[in-house]
Amino acid sequence: MPLFGKSGSETQQLIETTGPLPQGYHVVKILNTEVIASTGIGLQQKVIAEFRKQCKDNNLDGFANLKFTASGEVKTTLFGCADGIKAD
């Protein structure tokens, strides 16, 4: 999974970046999600998969400014936030 670049199937390739908004794109929507599990393994992948789904559902070109934060003792909750983007 690239943290900057294009990913996904041949039918829809998404821009995914942890960094700032790529040139030629603008923010359309803020994407938020959370994943709860008894182990932290794979939680980031689940958040990114949810962002990919939200991009597809909202006809977005991808996401930028990806951020994670976590909390919990017995169960881990991972929160994700990113900017949903479209080409200018």
Buried (B, 14 or more C-beta within 10 A) or exposed (E): EEEEEEBBEEEBEBBBBEEEBBEEBEBBBEBEBBBEBEEBEEBBEBBBBBBBEBBEEEEBBBBBBBEBEBEEEEEBBBBBBBBBBBEE
